[in-house]
Amino acid sequence: MKKIIAILTIGLSMTACVSDDINTDPNSAYTTVPGSLVNYAQKELSDYVNTPNVNENNFRLTMQYWQETIYVNESNYDFTNRNVSNQIYRDNYVNVLNNLGKAKEIINAYVPTITEAPGWELNKKNQLAMIDIMQVYTYQILVDTFGNIPYTQAADLNKYPLPAYDDAATIYQDLIARINKDLANLDVNAVGFGSFDEGENIYDGDIAKWITFANSLKLKLGIAIADANPTLAQTTAQAAIAAGVMKSSDDNAQFNYRSESPNFNPLYENLSTRNDFIAGKTLVDYMNASSDPRISKYYKLAADGSGVYKGQIIGSPGSYRVFSRIANFAYTETTPGVLLNYTEVAFYIAEANARWTPGSAAAAYDTAVTTSITEWGGTDAQAAAYLAAHPYDAANWKKSIGEQAWVAMYNQALTSWNFWRRLDYPVLLAPATAITNAGGKVPVRMTYPVLEQQVNSTNWKAASTAIGGDLLTTKLFWDKF
């Protein structure tokens, strides 16, 4: 993997952006080839989405998949002690979006050689579209985490060192427009970025795969706003499905980690030398009661020798020697970092059918559940038996899809959080010890970074007022029920 130094001096909100002299790091790769910036941004994006580091991404705890062993602040929704939101901004705005934006600048300024010139315009369109798809993906994460965020002005920090916040619903509309433009610009008859060592480590430069990814992301954007803007949601989601979304795990958008340091999966990085996490009781109990064939892939048998899978009560510390530990996938250096996969898409199709073509919903539900079980190493026979015991319920489709998506998104906790907030299933109860931090409720958003309050105070106050308060319990615009 090509190593470059991240452009980290354009900081959080982007603080301390006063002059070019301050914002220019002489050690950073401002003149590097764009592929290096793209490769770095892809890794940083995957690292954020997949890490269990309590300083950055606690959604496996929020969704009650895991429980902390000793330090249980984050299980009780204390995210300010570690300034978690600061790190979420830094990971996404600085490490991802800033590097992708710099790559766009380099591409737009590039003068092709005589040899490159004949195909350059099409190749350039492909490269810019691939970058923009990743930007759309990242901005959706930020909107879905915070609500209103810096968007229009965030793209030019020299001009707007303290950017205003844009309306979240308006951002979503623009993201859909952007993904439509990207799809129009992608051309399988031209090239984009090359394979891993040339700057693209999701699809190795395969434009057809990028088109499938873009349509699948478009479906995700549409489904997300189904309760807030049902007309736009339906047209967006159905157009994406018709154009061609993921059809198998071969289409998965994932970052392929390597076995050597520092390029291994962040799960391995965080779990291989520490005993910080055990199974959460909520999911373990549900899977035990459901005779779920995936449980042995998610967790190990309890370390107390009881021969059962055992999770600790959410919010309470627990011994690593008593409860179930996390299964082997999290201790494997090369476990891929999932950004969006076929199982997730299959559940979106099931939800789209439940909302707009209910006659097809049961079959789509069966496909989604089966896909998850086989993805984790189960068999079609096991999937059929599981579905016989957990059939689709058209009268309460949100419960059927919501609960099964929760189980299936075990290693995609950010996505799981979205399903749960949108469908209101499963029913998750906050630990009694969390009453101080979230009013006794499971968080439905993250609060804005402390640094935003300190440095970008005027815009932070305006955004907080616009969304109804900067609280863990303030619902996003699309979270209607």
Secondary structure in CASP SS format (residue, H / E / C, confidence):
PFRMAT SS
TARGET T0000
AUTHOR 0000-0000-0000
METHOD secondary structure of the structure
MODEL  1
M C 1.00
K C 1.00
K C 1.00
I C 1.00
I C 1.00
A C 1.00
I C 1.00
L C 1.00
T C 1.00
I C 1.00
G C 1.00
L C 1.00
S C 1.00
M C 1.00
T C 1.00
A C 1.00
C C 1.00
V C 1.00
S C 1.00
D H 1.00
D H 1.00
I H 1.00
N H 1.00
T C 1.00
D C 1.00
P C 1.00
N C 1.00
S C 1.00
A C 1.00
Y C 1.00
T C 1.00
T C 1.00
V C 1.00
P H 1.00
G H 1.00
S H 1.00
L H 1.00
V H 1.00
N H 1.00
Y H 1.00
A H 1.00
Q H 1.00
K H 1.00
E H 1.00
L H 1.00
S H 1.00
D H 1.00
Y H 1.00
V H 1.00
N H 1.00
T C 1.00
P C 1.00
N C 1.00
V C 1.00
N C 1.00
E C 1.00
N C 1.00
N C 1.00
F H 1.00
R H 1.00
L H 1.00
T H 1.00
M C 1.00
Q C 1.00
Y C 1.00
W E 1.00
Q E 1.00
E E 1.00
T C 1.00
I C 1.00
Y C 1.00
V C 1.00
N C 1.00
E H 1.00
S H 1.00
N H 1.00
Y C 1.00
D C 1.00
F C 1.00
T C 1.00
N C 1.00
R C 1.00
N C 1.00
V H 1.00
S H 1.00
N H 1.00
Q H 1.00
I H 1.00
Y H 1.00
R H 1.00
D H 1.00
N H 1.00
Y H 1.00
V H 1.00
N H 1.00
V H 1.00
L H 1.00
N H 1.00
N H 1.00
L H 1.00
G H 1.00
K H 1.00
A H 1.00
K H 1.00
E H 1.00
I H 1.00
I H 1.00
N H 1.00
A H 1.00
Y C 1.00
V C 1.00
P C 1.00
T C 1.00
I C 1.00
T C 1.00
E C 1.00
A H 1.00
P H 1.00
G H 1.00
W H 1.00
E H 1.00
L H 1.00
N H 1.00
K H 1.00
K H 1.00
N H 1.00
Q H 1.00
L H 1.00
A H 1.00
M H 1.00
I H 1.00
D H 1.00
I H 1.00
M H 1.00
Q H 1.00
V H 1.00
Y H 1.00
T H 1.00
Y H 1.00
Q H 1.00
I H 1.00
L H 1.00
V H 1.00
D H 1.00
T H 1.00
F H 1.00
G C 1.00
N C 1.00
I E 1.00
P E 1.00
Y C 1.00
T C 1.00
Q H 1.00
A H 1.00
A H 1.00
D C 1.00
L C 1.00
N C 1.00
K C 1.00
Y C 1.00
P C 1.00
L C 1.00
P C 1.00
A C 1.00
Y E 1.00
D E 1.00
D C 1.00
A H 1.00
A H 1.00
T H 1.00
I H 1.00
Y H 1.00
Q H 1.00
D H 1.00
L H 1.00
I H 1.00
A H 1.00
R H 1.00
I H 1.00
N H 1.00
K H 1.00
D H 1.00
L H 1.00
A H 1.00
N H 1.00
L C 1.00
D C 1.00
V C 1.00
N C 1.00
A C 1.00
V C 1.00
G C 1.00
F C 1.00
G C 1.00
S C 1.00
F H 1.00
D H 1.00
E H 1.00
G C 1.00
E C 1.00
N C 1.00
I C 1.00
Y C 1.00
D C 1.00
G C 1.00
D C 1.00
I H 1.00
A H 1.00
K H 1.00
W H 1.00
I H 1.00
T H 1.00
F H 1.00
A H 1.00
N H 1.00
S H 1.00
L H 1.00
K H 1.00
L H 1.00
K H 1.00
L H 1.00
G H 1.00
I H 1.00
A H 1.00
I C 1.00
A C 1.00
D C 1.00
A C 1.00
N C 1.00
P H 1.00
T H 1.00
L H 1.00
A H 1.00
Q H 1.00
T H 1.00
T H 1.00
A H 1.00
Q H 1.00
A H 1.00
A H 1.00
I H 1.00
A H 1.00
A H 1.00
G C 1.00
V C 1.00
M C 1.00
K C 1.00
S C 1.00
S H 1.00
D H 1.00
D H 1.00
N C 1.00
A E 1.00
Q E 1.00
F E 1.00
N C 1.00
Y C 1.00
R C 1.00
S C 1.00
E C 1.00
S C 1.00
P C 1.00
N C 1.00
F C 1.00
N C 1.00
P H 1.00
L H 1.00
Y H 1.00
E H 1.00
N H 1.00
L H 1.00
S C 1.00
T C 1.00
R C 1.00
N C 1.00
D C 1.00
F E 1.00
I E 1.00
A E 1.00
G E 1.00
K H 1.00
T H 1.00
L H 1.00
V H 1.00
D H 1.00
Y H 1.00
M H 1.00
N H 1.00
A H 1.00
S H 1.00
S C 1.00
D C 1.00
P C 1.00
R C 1.00
I H 1.00
S H 1.00
K H 1.00
Y H 1.00
Y E 1.00
K C 1.00
L C 1.00
A C 1.00
A C 1.00
D C 1.00
G C 1.00
S C 1.00
G C 1.00
V C 1.00
Y C 1.00
K C 1.00
G C 1.00
Q E 1.00
I C 1.00
I C 1.00
G C 1.00
S C 1.00
P C 1.00
G C 1.00
S C 1.00
Y C 1.00
R C 1.00
V C 1.00
F C 1.00
S C 1.00
R C 1.00
I E 1.00
A C 1.00
N H 1.00
F H 1.00
A H 1.00
Y H 1.00
T C 1.00
E C 1.00
T C 1.00
T C 1.00
P C 1.00
G E 1.00
V E 1.00
L E 1.00
L E 1.00
N C 1.00
Y H 1.00
T H 1.00
E H 1.00
V H 1.00
A H 1.00
F H 1.00
Y H 1.00
I H 1.00
A H 1.00
E H 1.00
A H 1.00
N H 1.00
A H 1.00
R H 1.00
W H 1.00
T C 1.00
P H 1.00
G H 1.00
S H 1.00
A H 1.00
A H 1.00
A H 1.00
A H 1.00
Y H 1.00
D H 1.00
T H 1.00
A H 1.00
V H 1.00
T H 1.00
T H 1.00
S H 1.00
I H 1.00
T H 1.00
E H 1.00
W C 1.00
G C 1.00
G C 1.00
T C 1.00
D H 1.00
A H 1.00
Q H 1.00
A H 1.00
A H 1.00
A H 1.00
Y H 1.00
L H 1.00
A H 1.00
A H 1.00
H C 1.00
P C 1.00
Y C 1.00
D C 1.00
A H 1.00
A H 1.00
N H 1.00
W H 1.00
K H 1.00
K H 1.00
S H 1.00
I H 1.00
G H 1.00
E H 1.00
Q H 1.00
A H 1.00
W H 1.00
V H 1.00
A H 1.00
M C 1.00
Y C 1.00
N C 1.00
Q C 1.00
A H 1.00
L H 1.00
T H 1.00
S H 1.00
W H 1.00
N H 1.00
F H 1.00
W H 1.00
R H 1.00
R H 1.00
L H 1.00
D C 1.00
Y C 1.00
P C 1.00
V C 1.00
L C 1.00
L C 1.00
A C 1.00
P C 1.00
A H 1.00
T H 1.00
A H 1.00
I H 1.00
T H 1.00
N H 1.00
A H 1.00
G C 1.00
G C 1.00
K C 1.00
V C 1.00
P C 1.00
V C 1.00
R C 1.00
M C 1.00
T C 1.00
Y C 1.00
P C 1.00
V H 1.00
L H 1.00
E H 1.00
Q H 1.00
Q H 1.00
V H 1.00
N C 1.00
S H 1.00
T H 1.00
N H 1.00
W H 1.00
K H 1.00
A H 1.00
A H 1.00
S H 1.00
T H 1.00
A H 1.00
I H 1.00
G C 1.00
G C 1.00
D C 1.00
L C 1.00
L C 1.00
T C 1.00
T C 1.00
K C 1.00
L C 1.00
F C 1.00
W C 1.00
D C 1.00
K C 1.00
F C 1.00
END
